[in-house]
């Protein structure tokens, strides 16, 4: 496969069942750090299946889907989005904003991994069906930039990804 931004994407196909590994108890505190910009709650309560990760000190939330109007069990239709939200740390506080730049296609349900500088978004789907592109999303000087950096192998459906700092690779797991 091709090396992108010094990150190698390694694709693995699902041929085994996942096992739960006991990692011991840890403590975790969950804190709300910011609210969505005014008016967003009027559009939808939130999105699922978004591509999420860091670019510098900015958390990126790109794309995703929801069921506006009727719920799924009421016959509602799923809608996919191309909106990119940014949650940026400034002076110990977080600001949430919407980027003027949109994701290239409305999509959700793929997977993503970040090397800390760039968020790599693998696949997903939308109303037209599966998305086979790999997109790179980054923030420089407060401005979002998005580019298509690769295409997934035909029939590969990514389900999870992780950046491994040890060798600078992004491992992508999926099914064929």
One Martini backbone bead per residue (centre of mass of N, CA, C, O) as a GRO file, in nm:
protein
  176
    1UNK     BB    1   0.103   0.031   0.007
    2UNK     BB    2   0.062   0.364   0.059
    3UNK     BB    3   0.231   0.639   0.169
    4UNK     BB    4   0.090   0.878   0.409
    5UNK     BB    5   0.223   1.109   0.585
    6UNK     BB    6   0.398   0.876   0.723
    7UNK     BB    7   0.149   0.680   0.677
    8UNK     BB    8   0.037   0.347   0.711
    9UNK     BB    9  -0.200   0.151   0.558
   10UNK     BB   10  -0.347  -0.132   0.721
   11UNK     BB   11  -0.525  -0.399   0.600
   12UNK     BB   12  -0.785  -0.598   0.754
   13UNK     BB   13  -0.948  -0.897   0.770
   14UNK     BB   14  -1.222  -1.065   0.877
   15UNK     BB   15  -1.147  -1.405   1.047
   16UNK     BB   16  -1.233  -1.329   1.345
   17UNK     BB   17  -1.294  -1.307   1.673
   18UNK     BB   18  -1.335  -1.109   1.926
   19UNK     BB   19  -1.168  -1.028   2.229
   20UNK     BB   20  -1.171  -0.992   2.569
   21UNK     BB   21  -0.958  -0.784   2.762
   22UNK     BB   22  -0.817  -0.766   3.064
   23UNK     BB   23  -0.721  -0.430   3.207
   24UNK     BB   24  -0.853  -0.328   3.435
   25UNK     BB   25  -0.910  -0.082   3.652
   26UNK     BB   26  -1.039   0.246   3.586
   27UNK     BB   27  -1.049   0.589   3.586
   28UNK     BB   28  -1.323   0.818   3.485
   29UNK     BB   29  -1.384   1.146   3.359
   30UNK     BB   30  -1.674   1.322   3.259
   31UNK     BB   31  -1.674   1.626   3.051
   32UNK     BB   32  -1.820   1.909   2.958
   33UNK     BB   33  -1.671   2.164   2.731
   34UNK     BB   34  -1.912   2.219   2.516
   35UNK     BB   35  -2.122   2.379   2.291
   36UNK     BB   36  -2.316   2.414   2.050
   37UNK     BB   37  -2.404   2.613   1.833
   38UNK     BB   38  -2.638   2.812   1.768
   39UNK     BB   39  -2.908   2.616   1.611
   40UNK     BB   40  -2.827   2.313   1.593
   41UNK     BB   41  -3.054   2.183   1.767
   42UNK     BB   42  -3.275   2.246   1.550
   43UNK     BB   43  -3.173   2.032   1.341
   44UNK     BB   44  -3.016   1.840   1.561
   45UNK     BB   45  -2.906   1.644   1.834
   46UNK     BB   46  -2.719   1.462   1.645
   47UNK     BB   47  -2.456   1.234   1.556
   48UNK     BB   48  -2.373   0.939   1.387
   49UNK     BB   49  -2.087   0.807   1.248
   50UNK     BB   50  -1.859   0.990   1.282
   51UNK     BB   51  -1.563   1.159   1.219
   52UNK     BB   52  -1.304   1.131   1.478
   53UNK     BB   53  -1.043   1.380   1.564
   54UNK     BB   54  -0.718   1.508   1.559
   55UNK     BB   55  -0.584   1.857   1.501
   56UNK     BB   56  -0.401   1.923   1.718
   57UNK     BB   57  -0.622   2.136   1.916
   58UNK     BB   58  -0.846   1.988   1.727
   59UNK     BB   59  -1.163   1.870   1.716
   60UNK     BB   60  -1.305   1.647   1.483
   61UNK     BB   61  -1.641   1.651   1.321
   62UNK     BB   62  -1.740   1.438   1.054
   63UNK     BB   63  -2.034   1.403   0.963
   64UNK     BB   64  -2.292   1.174   0.955
   65UNK     BB   65  -2.604   1.075   1.127
   66UNK     BB   66  -2.972   1.076   1.110
   67UNK     BB   67  -3.330   1.122   1.225
   68UNK     BB   68  -3.523   1.328   1.099
   69UNK     BB   69  -3.806   1.343   1.265
   70UNK     BB   70  -3.856   1.041   1.235
   71UNK     BB   71  -3.812   0.755   1.364
   72UNK     BB   72  -3.726   0.447   1.264
   73UNK     BB   73  -3.990   0.306   1.402
   74UNK     BB   74  -4.167   0.537   1.223
   75UNK     BB   75  -4.016   0.558   0.924
   76UNK     BB   76  -3.760   0.693   0.917
   77UNK     BB   77  -3.498   0.868   0.754
   78UNK     BB   78  -3.179   0.866   0.673
   79UNK     BB   79  -2.926   1.119   0.727
   80UNK     BB   80  -2.656   1.274   0.568
   81UNK     BB   81  -2.341   1.445   0.633
   82UNK     BB   82  -2.087   1.735   0.565
   83UNK     BB   83  -2.020   1.839   0.832
   84UNK     BB   84  -1.776   2.046   1.016
   85UNK     BB   85  -1.656   2.023   1.334
   86UNK     BB   86  -1.504   2.238   1.593
   87UNK     BB   87  -1.289   2.172   1.880
   88UNK     BB   88  -1.123   2.436   2.051
   89UNK     BB   89  -0.841   2.515   2.228
   90UNK     BB   90  -0.865   2.813   2.454
   91UNK     BB   91  -0.753   2.916   2.737
   92UNK     BB   92  -0.886   2.643   2.875
   93UNK     BB   93  -1.100   2.642   2.648
   94UNK     BB   94  -1.392   2.567   2.448
   95UNK     BB   95  -1.468   2.579   2.098
   96UNK     BB   96  -1.752   2.577   1.883
   97UNK     BB   97  -1.759   2.503   1.526
   98UNK     BB   98  -1.822   2.572   1.184
   99UNK     BB   99  -1.718   2.492   0.888
  100UNK     BB  100  -1.685   2.605   0.558
  101UNK     BB  101  -1.588   2.330   0.520
  102UNK     BB  102  -1.664   2.029   0.364
  103UNK     BB  103  -1.731   1.729   0.314
  104UNK     BB  104  -1.726   1.577   0.008
  105UNK     BB  105  -1.939   1.377   0.147
  106UNK     BB  106  -2.200   1.241   0.260
  107UNK     BB  107  -2.117   1.068   0.577
  108UNK     BB  108  -2.120   0.743   0.750
  109UNK     BB  109  -1.986   0.458   0.926
  110UNK     BB  110  -1.702   0.459   0.945
  111UNK     BB  111  -1.357   0.536   0.995
  112UNK     BB  112  -1.097   0.661   1.229
  113UNK     BB  113  -0.768   0.830   1.234
  114UNK     BB  114  -0.499   0.983   1.426
  115UNK     BB  115  -0.167   1.154   1.429
  116UNK     BB  116  -0.247   1.470   1.536
  117UNK     BB  117  -0.269   1.626   1.245
  118UNK     BB  118  -0.451   1.397   1.106
  119UNK     BB  119  -0.762   1.295   0.972
  120UNK     BB  120  -0.861   0.969   0.889
  121UNK     BB  121  -1.112   0.867   0.646
  122UNK     BB  122  -1.298   0.558   0.621
  123UNK     BB  123  -1.546   0.555   0.424
  124UNK     BB  124  -1.871   0.446   0.437
  125UNK     BB  125  -2.198   0.605   0.397
  126UNK     BB  126  -2.494   0.663   0.193
  127UNK     BB  127  -2.764   0.696  -0.007
  128UNK     BB  128  -2.576   0.562  -0.249
  129UNK     BB  129  -2.377   0.413  -0.048
  130UNK     BB  130  -2.074   0.326  -0.060
  131UNK     BB  131  -1.759   0.451   0.054
  132UNK     BB  132  -1.410   0.433  -0.089
  133UNK     BB  133  -1.275   0.662   0.054
  134UNK     BB  134  -0.984   0.857   0.157
  135UNK     BB  135  -0.964   1.108   0.405
  136UNK     BB  136  -0.811   1.425   0.478
  137UNK     BB  137  -0.812   1.607   0.794
  138UNK     BB  138  -0.734   1.953   0.868
  139UNK     BB  139  -0.570   2.209   1.079
  140UNK     BB  140  -0.476   2.547   0.971
  141UNK     BB  141  -0.510   2.839   1.113
  142UNK     BB  142  -0.832   2.754   1.152
  143UNK     BB  143  -0.830   2.583   0.885
  144UNK     BB  144  -0.989   2.367   0.678
  145UNK     BB  145  -0.870   2.057   0.526
  146UNK     BB  146  -0.950   1.855   0.229
  147UNK     BB  147  -0.859   1.517   0.111
  148UNK     BB  148  -0.797   1.280  -0.120
  149UNK     BB  149  -0.565   0.986  -0.064
  150UNK     BB  150  -0.760   0.734  -0.126
  151UNK     BB  151  -0.855   0.389  -0.197
  152UNK     BB  152  -1.039   0.130  -0.144
  153UNK     BB  153  -1.079  -0.177  -0.174
  154UNK     BB  154  -1.278  -0.376  -0.322
  155UNK     BB  155  -1.521  -0.458  -0.070
  156UNK     BB  156  -1.411  -0.289   0.158
  157UNK     BB  157  -1.508  -0.267   0.513
  158UNK     BB  158  -1.467  -0.041   0.744
  159UNK     BB  159  -1.460  -0.047   1.128
  160UNK     BB  160  -1.150   0.013   1.216
  161UNK     BB  161  -0.901   0.241   1.370
  162UNK     BB  162  -0.534   0.287   1.423
  163UNK     BB  163  -0.270   0.457   1.568
  164UNK     BB  164   0.083   0.368   1.553
  165UNK     BB  165   0.357   0.523   1.676
  166UNK     BB  166   0.595   0.317   1.654
  167UNK     BB  167   0.548   0.307   1.304
  168UNK     BB  168   0.331   0.507   1.169
  169UNK     BB  169   0.059   0.344   1.164
  170UNK     BB  170  -0.249   0.255   1.009
  171UNK     BB  171  -0.499   0.048   1.125
  172UNK     BB  172  -0.736  -0.143   0.928
  173UNK     BB  173  -1.050  -0.277   0.991
  174UNK     BB  174  -1.240  -0.542   0.815
  175UNK     BB  175  -1.442  -0.636   0.541
  176UNK     BB  176  -1.516  -0.866   0.239
   0.00000   0.00000   0.00000
